[in-house]
């Protein structure tokens, strides 16, 4: 009688569903990783890792991000100079620990909105069925790709002392900033975001038992909705006397 390997090696299944291995697998073998995650969804460690990586990344480039805001708002024709001076002072003295703590928490907090939208699209529009916990887990895991991309950009941001470091096609628009709609779009949808959207789609397909194309469609629609909503703050800058443009 042949021995059942799952009985002989009682740790085989546990090892396969180890959350650390799943997180690594998201970068290397996402189909297998999300298949294992679907069997054993665990969120605590991905949440903690997201807070740590997100906080570290945000803290590293806190000054450059704050200066980015100031450099756009200083073009305003209506904001008083004393307000701009304070904004500049705050940017130059940005606290990386405070910014990191706020940034890490914000990434997790606001990060729940994408899985909520994906749940609506996947469950209500496409008629799928799965637990929200699994959808959130897919977004936490695939979001690690974007965080790693941000960490890879951070040394360049610090070296250039500018947040205008892109892993996307916005490099083709030198001299532009986020007052340009097309620059914002090309900056936001960079290589790591595209990679993450595809991996998210693979994860959604696994937990919904969708065809892979449908999972990627849900992921892409969700991403495009949030990218589109990102145009709203740009439009609002026009009310603050900042000139905005399409190009």
SEPALUM-492112 format. One record per residue (C-alpha): residue number from 1; residue in three letters; z, x, y. Coordinates in pm, 1 decimal, m for minus. Last residue first. Layout:
<guses>
<guse koltor="NUM" kolro="ala" w="Z" u="X" v="Y"/>
...
</guses>
This chain:
<guses>
<guse koltor="247" kolro="unk" w="m2180.3" u="m67.4" v="6853.7"/>
<guse koltor="246" kolro="unk" w="m2052.4" u="m425.6" v="6880.9"/>
<guse koltor="245" kolro="unk" w="m1863.0" u="m350.2" v="7200.2"/>
<guse koltor="244" kolro="unk" w="m1517.2" u="m369.7" v="7351.7"/>
<guse koltor="243" kolro="unk" w="m1403.2" u="m308.9" v="7708.8"/>
<guse koltor="242" kolro="unk" w="m1026.2" u="m311.0" v="7739.4"/>
<guse koltor="241" kolro="unk" w="m889.4" u="m545.0" v="8007.4"/>
<guse koltor="240" kolro="unk" w="m603.0" u="m680.8" v="7801.1"/>
<guse koltor="239" kolro="unk" w="m805.6" u="m993.6" v="7719.6"/>
<guse koltor="238" kolro="unk" w="m1072.0" u="m762.6" v="7573.5"/>
<guse koltor="237" kolro="unk" w="m804.8" u="m620.3" v="7345.3"/>
<guse koltor="236" kolro="unk" w="m785.5" u="m961.9" v="7178.3"/>
<guse koltor="235" kolro="unk" w="m1135.1" u="m910.6" v="7037.6"/>
<guse koltor="234" kolro="unk" w="m1022.4" u="m591.8" v="6865.6"/>
<guse koltor="233" kolro="unk" w="m709.2" u="m764.7" v="6735.5"/>
<guse koltor="232" kolro="unk" w="m934.7" u="m1036.4" v="6582.5"/>
<guse koltor="231" kolro="unk" w="m1180.8" u="m797.3" v="6415.0"/>
<guse koltor="230" kolro="unk" w="m918.7" u="m722.6" v="6148.3"/>
<guse koltor="229" kolro="unk" w="m959.4" u="m1078.4" v="6025.6"/>
<guse koltor="228" kolro="unk" w="m1304.4" u="m975.4" v="5903.4"/>
<guse koltor="227" kolro="unk" w="m1160.4" u="m684.3" v="5705.8"/>
<guse koltor="226" kolro="unk" w="m904.6" u="m922.9" v="5557.9"/>
<guse koltor="225" kolro="unk" w="m1170.9" u="m1171.1" v="5445.4"/>
<guse koltor="224" kolro="unk" w="m1396.5" u="m889.4" v="5322.7"/>
<guse koltor="223" kolro="unk" w="m1123.5" u="m758.5" v="5092.8"/>
<guse koltor="222" kolro="unk" w="m1058.2" u="m1098.6" v="4936.1"/>
<guse koltor="221" kolro="unk" w="m1429.1" u="m1158.7" v="4885.9"/>
<guse koltor="220" kolro="unk" w="m1467.8" u="m815.9" v="4721.4"/>
<guse koltor="219" kolro="unk" w="m1175.6" u="m871.0" v="4482.6"/>
<guse koltor="218" kolro="unk" w="m1294.4" u="m1215.9" v="4377.1"/>
<guse koltor="217" kolro="unk" w="m1645.8" u="m1075.8" v="4323.4"/>
<guse koltor="216" kolro="unk" w="m1505.6" u="m779.9" v="4127.8"/>
<guse koltor="215" kolro="unk" w="m1333.8" u="m1023.3" v="3890.7"/>
<guse koltor="214" kolro="unk" w="m1651.0" u="m1228.3" v="3859.6"/>
<guse koltor="213" kolro="unk" w="m1854.7" u="m921.0" v="3770.1"/>
<guse koltor="212" kolro="unk" w="m1598.6" u="m817.1" v="3509.3"/>
<guse koltor="211" kolro="unk" w="m1630.8" u="m1145.7" v="3323.2"/>
<guse koltor="210" kolro="unk" w="m1298.0" u="m1323.6" v="3360.5"/>
<guse koltor="209" kolro="unk" w="m999.6" u="m1303.4" v="3125.7"/>
<guse koltor="208" kolro="unk" w="m781.6" u="m1375.5" v="3430.1"/>
<guse koltor="207" kolro="unk" w="m559.8" u="m1070.8" v="3372.8"/>
<guse koltor="206" kolro="unk" w="m842.7" u="m837.8" v="3271.1"/>
<guse koltor="205" kolro="unk" w="m1099.3" u="m963.1" v="3522.2"/>
<guse koltor="204" kolro="unk" w="m842.4" u="m925.8" v="3799.0"/>
<guse koltor="203" kolro="unk" w="m782.2" u="m565.6" v="3694.7"/>
<guse koltor="202" kolro="unk" w="m1152.5" u="m478.3" v="3688.9"/>
<guse koltor="201" kolro="unk" w="m1189.3" u="m642.5" v="4028.8"/>
<guse koltor="200" kolro="unk" w="m899.3" u="m436.0" v="4162.1"/>
<guse koltor="199" kolro="unk" w="m1075.6" u="m123.0" v="4033.6"/>
<guse koltor="198" kolro="unk" w="m1392.3" u="m218.9" v="4221.4"/>
<guse koltor="197" kolro="unk" w="m1202.0" u="m298.7" v="4540.8"/>
<guse koltor="196" kolro="unk" w="m1000.7" u="26.3" v="4510.1"/>
<guse koltor="195" kolro="unk" w="m1315.1" u="239.3" v="4482.8"/>
<guse koltor="194" kolro="unk" w="m1460.8" u="61.9" v="4788.2"/>
<guse koltor="193" kolro="unk" w="m1134.6" u="121.6" v="4977.0"/>
<guse koltor="192" kolro="unk" w="m1131.6" u="487.5" v="4871.2"/>
<guse koltor="191" kolro="unk" w="m1490.1" u="543.3" v="4982.3"/>
<guse koltor="190" kolro="unk" w="m1438.9" u="384.3" v="5324.3"/>
<guse koltor="189" kolro="unk" w="m1450.7" u="19.9" v="5430.5"/>
<guse koltor="188" kolro="unk" w="m1210.8" u="56.0" v="5722.8"/>
<guse koltor="187" kolro="unk" w="m1401.0" u="322.4" v="5914.8"/>
<guse koltor="186" kolro="unk" w="m1738.3" u="152.3" v="5870.4"/>
<guse koltor="185" kolro="unk" w="m1595.9" u="m181.1" v="5984.8"/>
<guse koltor="184" kolro="unk" w="m1402.9" u="m37.8" v="6279.4"/>
<guse koltor="183" kolro="unk" w="m1703.8" u="164.9" v="6391.6"/>
<guse koltor="182" kolro="unk" w="m1925.8" u="m145.3" v="6375.4"/>
<guse koltor="181" kolro="unk" w="m1683.7" u="m347.4" v="6585.8"/>
<guse koltor="180" kolro="unk" w="m1644.2" u="m76.9" v="6851.9"/>
<guse koltor="179" kolro="unk" w="m1312.5" u="m75.9" v="7040.6"/>
<guse koltor="178" kolro="unk" w="m1180.9" u="97.2" v="6730.8"/>
<guse koltor="177" kolro="unk" w="m1329.1" u="430.7" v="6835.6"/>
<guse koltor="176" kolro="unk" w="m1669.9" u="587.2" v="6896.9"/>
<guse koltor="175" kolro="unk" w="m1731.6" u="946.2" v="7002.3"/>
<guse koltor="174" kolro="unk" w="m1902.9" u="1036.1" v="6679.0"/>
<guse koltor="173" kolro="unk" w="m2066.6" u="743.3" v="6496.9"/>
<guse koltor="172" kolro="unk" w="m2202.8" u="889.0" v="6172.1"/>
<guse koltor="171" kolro="unk" w="m1845.8" u="975.8" v="6068.7"/>
<guse koltor="170" kolro="unk" w="m1798.1" u="596.8" v="6055.3"/>
<guse koltor="169" kolro="unk" w="m1981.7" u="614.3" v="5721.7"/>
<guse koltor="168" kolro="unk" w="m1664.4" u="658.2" v="5518.9"/>
<guse koltor="167" kolro="unk" w="m1385.3" u="901.5" v="5440.2"/>
<guse koltor="166" kolro="unk" w="m1292.0" u="905.7" v="5806.9"/>
<guse koltor="165" kolro="unk" w="m1067.6" u="1108.6" v="6032.4"/>
<guse koltor="164" kolro="unk" w="m1030.2" u="950.6" v="6374.6"/>
<guse koltor="163" kolro="unk" w="m649.9" u="957.2" v="6367.4"/>
<guse koltor="162" kolro="unk" w="m652.8" u="1268.8" v="6584.3"/>
<guse koltor="161" kolro="unk" w="m444.7" u="1583.9" v="6598.3"/>
<guse koltor="160" kolro="unk" w="m739.5" u="1757.6" v="6431.6"/>
<guse koltor="159" kolro="unk" w="m508.1" u="1945.7" v="6192.7"/>
<guse koltor="158" kolro="unk" w="m270.1" u="1649.4" v="6162.9"/>
<guse koltor="157" kolro="unk" w="m549.5" u="1403.6" v="6085.0"/>
<guse koltor="156" kolro="unk" w="m701.8" u="1654.8" v="5842.4"/>
<guse koltor="155" kolro="unk" w="m366.5" u="1695.7" v="5664.0"/>
<guse koltor="154" kolro="unk" w="m331.2" u="1312.8" v="5648.0"/>
<guse koltor="153" kolro="unk" w="m673.2" u="1241.5" v="5495.5"/>
<guse koltor="152" kolro="unk" w="m565.0" u="1323.4" v="5139.9"/>
<guse koltor="151" kolro="unk" w="m251.2" u="1111.7" v="5187.9"/>
<guse koltor="150" kolro="unk" w="m462.5" u="820.3" v="5305.2"/>
<guse koltor="149" kolro="unk" w="m689.1" u="848.1" v="5002.0"/>
<guse koltor="148" kolro="unk" w="m380.4" u="855.5" v="4778.6"/>
<guse koltor="147" kolro="unk" w="m262.8" u="537.9" v="4949.5"/>
<guse koltor="146" kolro="unk" w="m601.1" u="371.5" v="4900.1"/>
<guse koltor="145" kolro="unk" w="m596.0" u="453.3" v="4528.0"/>
<guse koltor="144" kolro="unk" w="m234.8" u="336.4" v="4498.7"/>
<guse koltor="143" kolro="unk" w="m356.2" u="m3.6" v="4615.7"/>
<guse koltor="142" kolro="unk" w="m513.4" u="m50.8" v="4272.9"/>
<guse koltor="141" kolro="unk" w="m166.2" u="m58.6" v="4117.7"/>
<guse koltor="140" kolro="unk" w="m2.1" u="m280.8" v="4378.1"/>
<guse koltor="139" kolro="unk" w="m303.0" u="m512.2" v="4381.2"/>
<guse koltor="138" kolro="unk" w="m302.0" u="m550.8" v="4002.2"/>
<guse koltor="137" kolro="unk" w="74.1" u="m608.2" v="4007.6"/>
<guse koltor="136" kolro="unk" w="39.0" u="m884.6" v="4263.5"/>
<guse koltor="135" kolro="unk" w="m214.9" u="m1054.5" v="4036.7"/>
<guse koltor="134" kolro="unk" w="15.4" u="m1011.7" v="3735.9"/>
<guse koltor="133" kolro="unk" w="313.4" u="m1163.5" v="3916.0"/>
<guse koltor="132" kolro="unk" w="92.8" u="m1454.1" v="4024.7"/>
<guse koltor="131" kolro="unk" w="61.8" u="m1552.5" v="3659.7"/>
<guse koltor="130" kolro="unk" w="m282.6" u="m1632.4" v="3521.7"/>
<guse koltor="129" kolro="unk" w="m534.8" u="m1915.1" v="3509.2"/>
<guse koltor="128" kolro="unk" w="m894.6" u="m1923.7" v="3624.3"/>
<guse koltor="127" kolro="unk" w="m1072.4" u="m2216.9" v="3789.8"/>
<guse koltor="126" kolro="unk" w="m1307.8" u="m2013.1" v="4008.5"/>
<guse koltor="125" kolro="unk" w="m1209.6" u="m2184.8" v="4335.7"/>
<guse koltor="124" kolro="unk" w="m845.8" u="m2270.5" v="4263.8"/>
<guse koltor="123" kolro="unk" w="m736.6" u="m1992.3" v="4030.8"/>
<guse koltor="122" kolro="unk" w="m946.0" u="m1690.8" v="4128.5"/>
<guse koltor="121" kolro="unk" w="m994.4" u="m1772.5" v="4495.4"/>
<guse koltor="120" kolro="unk" w="m639.3" u="m1897.3" v="4553.0"/>
<guse koltor="119" kolro="unk" w="m485.7" u="m1615.9" v="4346.9"/>
<guse koltor="118" kolro="unk" w="m698.9" u="m1361.1" v="4533.7"/>
<guse koltor="117" kolro="unk" w="m564.5" u="m1499.0" v="4863.9"/>
<guse koltor="116" kolro="unk" w="m207.2" u="m1467.1" v="4741.7"/>
<guse koltor="115" kolro="unk" w="m288.9" u="m1123.8" v="4596.4"/>
<guse koltor="114" kolro="unk" w="m410.7" u="m1013.2" v="4940.3"/>
<guse koltor="113" kolro="unk" w="m108.5" u="m1153.0" v="5126.7"/>
<guse koltor="112" kolro="unk" w="147.6" u="m963.2" v="4915.2"/>
<guse koltor="111" kolro="unk" w="44.3" u="m637.5" v="5077.5"/>
<guse koltor="110" kolro="unk" w="193.4" u="m756.4" v="5405.2"/>
<guse koltor="109" kolro="unk" w="540.6" u="m689.1" v="5267.7"/>
<guse koltor="108" kolro="unk" w="454.6" u="m386.4" v="5052.6"/>
<guse koltor="107" kolro="unk" w="264.6" u="m206.5" v="5328.7"/>
<guse koltor="106" kolro="unk" w="519.0" u="m323.4" v="5586.3"/>
<guse koltor="105" kolro="unk" w="811.6" u="m170.5" v="5395.4"/>
<guse koltor="104" kolro="unk" w="637.5" u="165.7" v="5372.6"/>
<guse koltor="103" kolro="unk" w="531.8" u="154.1" v="5737.8"/>
<guse koltor="102" kolro="unk" w="875.5" u="61.0" v="5872.6"/>
<guse koltor="101" kolro="unk" w="1044.8" u="342.8" v="5681.8"/>
<guse koltor="100" kolro="unk" w="767.2" u="587.6" v="5767.5"/>
<guse koltor="99" kolro="unk" w="771.1" u="498.5" v="6136.7"/>
<guse koltor="98" kolro="unk" w="1148.1" u="546.3" v="6149.9"/>
<guse koltor="97" kolro="unk" w="1128.0" u="878.5" v="5968.3"/>
<guse koltor="96" kolro="unk" w="823.4" u="997.1" v="6164.7"/>
<guse koltor="95" kolro="unk" w="982.5" u="923.2" v="6504.7"/>
<guse koltor="94" kolro="unk" w="706.5" u="901.5" v="6765.8"/>
<guse koltor="93" kolro="unk" w="780.4" u="1121.2" v="7066.5"/>
<guse koltor="92" kolro="unk" w="423.5" u="1164.5" v="7191.0"/>
<guse koltor="91" kolro="unk" w="350.7" u="799.5" v="7117.6"/>
<guse koltor="90" kolro="unk" w="659.7" u="674.1" v="7299.5"/>
<guse koltor="89" kolro="unk" w="569.6" u="884.1" v="7601.3"/>
<guse koltor="88" kolro="unk" w="212.2" u="754.0" v="7600.2"/>
<guse koltor="87" kolro="unk" w="328.7" u="393.7" v="7577.6"/>
<guse koltor="86" kolro="unk" w="575.4" u="456.2" v="7858.7"/>
<guse koltor="85" kolro="unk" w="298.0" u="597.7" v="8076.4"/>
<guse koltor="84" kolro="unk" w="73.9" u="302.3" v="7990.5"/>
<guse koltor="83" kolro="unk" w="343.5" u="59.0" v="8099.1"/>
<guse koltor="82" kolro="unk" w="393.7" u="254.0" v="8421.4"/>
<guse koltor="81" kolro="unk" w="19.0" u="245.0" v="8482.9"/>
<guse koltor="80" kolro="unk" w="9.7" u="m134.8" v="8477.5"/>
<guse koltor="79" kolro="unk" w="m221.8" u="m293.6" v="8217.3"/>
<guse koltor="78" kolro="unk" w="m513.0" u="m472.7" v="8390.1"/>
<guse koltor="77" kolro="unk" w="m816.3" u="m243.7" v="8374.9"/>
<guse koltor="76" kolro="unk" w="m745.8" u="m124.9" v="8023.8"/>
<guse koltor="75" kolro="unk" w="m895.4" u="206.7" v="7914.6"/>
<guse koltor="74" kolro="unk" w="m541.0" u="334.8" v="7858.2"/>
<guse koltor="73" kolro="unk" w="m519.2" u="79.0" v="7576.0"/>
<guse koltor="72" kolro="unk" w="m757.8" u="267.6" v="7350.8"/>
<guse koltor="71" kolro="unk" w="m601.7" u="609.3" v="7395.9"/>
<guse koltor="70" kolro="unk" w="m254.3" u="457.1" v="7360.8"/>
<guse koltor="69" kolro="unk" w="m329.7" u="295.9" v="7026.0"/>
<guse koltor="68" kolro="unk" w="m475.6" u="619.8" v="6891.2"/>
<guse koltor="67" kolro="unk" w="m176.7" u="808.1" v="7028.8"/>
<guse koltor="66" kolro="unk" w="49.4" u="591.3" v="6813.0"/>
<guse koltor="65" kolro="unk" w="m161.1" u="663.7" v="6505.3"/>
<guse koltor="64" kolro="unk" w="m159.3" u="1036.6" v="6578.2"/>
<guse koltor="63" kolro="unk" w="217.6" u="1042.5" v="6626.5"/>
<guse koltor="62" kolro="unk" w="291.4" u="848.5" v="6307.1"/>
<guse koltor="61" kolro="unk" w="55.5" u="1060.6" v="6094.4"/>
<guse koltor="60" kolro="unk" w="307.2" u="1206.6" v="5850.7"/>
<guse koltor="59" kolro="unk" w="543.5" u="909.3" v="5873.7"/>
<guse koltor="58" kolro="unk" w="277.0" u="663.0" v="5767.1"/>
<guse koltor="57" kolro="unk" w="178.7" u="874.7" v="5465.6"/>
<guse koltor="56" kolro="unk" w="540.7" u="923.2" v="5356.3"/>
<guse koltor="55" kolro="unk" w="620.2" u="554.3" v="5399.7"/>
<guse koltor="54" kolro="unk" w="314.5" u="446.3" v="5203.7"/>
<guse koltor="53" kolro="unk" w="384.5" u="694.2" v="4924.9"/>
<guse koltor="52" kolro="unk" w="752.3" u="596.1" v="4898.6"/>
<guse koltor="51" kolro="unk" w="702.0" u="220.8" v="4944.7"/>
<guse koltor="50" kolro="unk" w="408.8" u="215.6" v="4700.4"/>
<guse koltor="49" kolro="unk" w="605.9" u="416.0" v="4442.5"/>
<guse koltor="48" kolro="unk" w="896.8" u="170.5" v="4468.0"/>
<guse koltor="47" kolro="unk" w="667.2" u="m132.2" v="4432.5"/>
<guse koltor="46" kolro="unk" w="479.8" u="26.6" v="4140.7"/>
<guse koltor="45" kolro="unk" w="818.0" u="101.0" v="3973.1"/>
<guse koltor="44" kolro="unk" w="949.7" u="m254.0" v="4011.1"/>
<guse koltor="43" kolro="unk" w="631.7" u="m438.7" v="3914.7"/>
<guse koltor="42" kolro="unk" w="603.8" u="m445.1" v="3536.2"/>
<guse koltor="41" kolro="unk" w="336.8" u="m646.4" v="3354.4"/>
<guse koltor="40" kolro="unk" w="337.3" u="m581.1" v="2977.2"/>
<guse koltor="39" kolro="unk" w="30.9" u="m720.4" v="2800.3"/>
<guse koltor="38" kolro="unk" w="m176.3" u="m750.5" v="3118.8"/>
<guse koltor="37" kolro="unk" w="m66.7" u="m398.9" v="3212.4"/>
<guse koltor="36" kolro="unk" w="m210.9" u="m267.1" v="2885.9"/>
<guse koltor="35" kolro="unk" w="m549.6" u="m424.6" v="2956.8"/>
<guse koltor="34" kolro="unk" w="m514.9" u="m307.6" v="3315.4"/>
<guse koltor="33" kolro="unk" w="m486.7" u="54.5" v="3205.0"/>
<guse koltor="32" kolro="unk" w="m762.1" u="30.8" v="2945.1"/>
<guse koltor="31" kolro="unk" w="m1017.4" u="m99.4" v="3194.9"/>
<guse koltor="30" kolro="unk" w="m881.9" u="129.1" v="3468.6"/>
<guse koltor="29" kolro="unk" w="m946.4" u="452.6" v="3274.7"/>
<guse koltor="28" kolro="unk" w="m896.8" u="744.3" v="3515.9"/>
<guse koltor="27" kolro="unk" w="m745.5" u="627.0" v="3843.3"/>
<guse koltor="26" kolro="unk" w="m578.4" u="310.7" v="3709.3"/>
<guse koltor="25" kolro="unk" w="m484.7" u="517.9" v="3403.0"/>
<guse koltor="24" kolro="unk" w="m235.1" u="717.2" v="3607.8"/>
<guse koltor="23" kolro="unk" w="m56.2" u="395.7" v="3703.0"/>
<guse koltor="22" kolro="unk" w="m73.6" u="271.6" v="3341.3"/>
<guse koltor="21" kolro="unk" w="74.5" u="596.5" v="3215.9"/>
<guse koltor="20" kolro="unk" w="365.1" u="554.3" v="3456.8"/>
<guse koltor="19" kolro="unk" w="404.4" u="189.2" v="3352.5"/>
<guse koltor="18" kolro="unk" w="442.6" u="279.2" v="2983.9"/>
<guse koltor="17" kolro="unk" w="242.3" u="13.7" v="2799.6"/>
<guse koltor="16" kolro="unk" w="77.2" u="251.2" v="2554.5"/>
<guse koltor="15" kolro="unk" w="404.4" u="437.0" v="2498.9"/>
<guse koltor="14" kolro="unk" w="588.1" u="113.9" v="2417.9"/>
<guse koltor="13" kolro="unk" w="318.3" u="10.7" v="2172.1"/>
<guse koltor="12" kolro="unk" w="339.7" u="338.9" v="1986.1"/>
<guse koltor="11" kolro="unk" w="718.3" u="369.8" v="1997.4"/>
<guse koltor="10" kolro="unk" w="781.4" u="208.7" v="1659.2"/>
<guse koltor="9" kolro="unk" w="559.5" u="458.4" v="1487.3"/>
<guse koltor="8" kolro="unk" w="574.5" u="359.8" v="1120.6"/>
<guse koltor="7" kolro="unk" w="561.8" u="m11.0" v="1205.0"/>
<guse koltor="6" kolro="unk" w="264.9" u="12.8" v="1445.0"/>
<guse koltor="5" kolro="unk" w="98.0" u="252.7" v="1203.5"/>
<guse koltor="4" kolro="unk" w="112.8" u="m9.9" v="925.4"/>
<guse koltor="3" kolro="unk" w="164.5" u="181.8" v="602.6"/>
<guse koltor="2" kolro="unk" w="m102.4" u="146.0" v="337.8"/>
<guse koltor="1" kolro="unk" w="0.0" u="0.0" v="0.0"/>
</guses>
